[in-house]
Amino acid sequence: MYEKQVIGKYGENLVCKYFEENDYKILDRNFKCNQGEIDIIVFDYSCKEIVFCEVKTRTNFNYGFPSEAVNKIKQKHMISSAKYYLYRNGLENMFVRFDVIEVVINKGRYKLNHLKNVL
């Protein structure tokens, strides 16, 4: 694995731990289809929603905030992938939302910033 992939996977693992500790159920990770990929799909028990989550992990801000990498093309792919996931699993009538979680890792410490309902 390349360094960026290792950092990205580490960030996703931290986010899964965060979800498990905060009343979410992980439904799927790295869901891939022809339309694109979604990093983590969870069920939020507090509001009874399926959450499609993009995780962006960085070690610095040289290229801006991590969430800024979720551009219009990525958003379009997330929406298309989510529609397919819902259809494939018979969940078309569920409430959904799209979140981005920024993970910033610096000197062995990390910080999560959970941006809810971003699309």
N, C-alpha and C positions, 0 to 999 in steps of 0.2 A: 504494500500500500504506500502511496505517496504521503508526504507529511500533511498536506491539506486534507486528504481523506481521513487520516488518523485523527486529526484535530476535529474534523466534522463529525466523525463517529463518536468521539469522546463527548462532544457537545450534545449530540442526540441522546447518549446514555444519561447525561446529567439531567436533561429535560424529562426523560422517562421517569427517573427517580423523583423529580419534582412533581410530575403528574400523579404518581402513585401515592405521594405524601399529601396530596391536596384534593382528594375525593374525585379523581378521574379514573376511568378504566381504559387501559390501552387496548384498542381494537386491532390495530395493524401498524406495522412499521415498514417504511420504504416500499409503500404500495406503488407498483409500476403497472402502467398500461400504455397503449398506443398514444394516449393523449398527454402523458407526462408522468411525473412522480410526485407523491406526497410523502414527506418525511415521517410524520406520525399522525395517526388518526385515533382519537380518544372519544369517550363518552363522558360528558360533564354532568355528574349527578345533581349538582346544585341547581342547574337550570334545564336539565333534560335535553341537552343538545349534543349532536355529533360535531366534533371540532376537528377540522382539517388544519394541521399545523405545519408550518415551514420553520425549520430551525436554521439559523445563521450563526455560525461560530467564527470568532475572530480573536487574534492575539494583539491587535492594535487597531487604531482608527485611521491608518494611512489612506484607506480608500473610503472613508466615511463610516457612518453607522452601519452595522450589519443589516438592519432592516431595509436600508436603501438598495440592497442588492435584489430585493423582490420587486422587479420591474413589471411593466405592463404585460410583457410576454410571459413571464413566470406566473403572474396572476391569472392570465387566460388559461394556461396549462393546468393550474391548480383547480380552477372552476370546472374545466372539462373532465379532469381526472376524478374530481369529487362526484360529478353527475354520474359518471360510469360506475364508481364504487357504490353509490346509493342504488342505482339500477341493479347491478349485479347481486347485491345483498338484500334486495327487496325492502329498502329503507327510504323510498321516495317521499314518504309522508312525514319524515322526521324533520325537526328543526335543526338547522346547521349554522355554523359560523366558521370563519377563517381567521386563524391567529398566526402571528409570527412571534417566535421567541428568539431574542438576541442572547447569545452567550459570549461573554468576553472573558478570556483566560489571560491572566497576567501573573507571572512569578508563582505558579502553583495554586493560585486562588482564582475563583471565578465569580461572575455576577450574571444573574439571569434577569432579563427584562421581558415580561410577558405582555405583548400587545394584542389585545383582544378585538375581534370583529373588525379586522383591517380591510376587508374587501366588501 
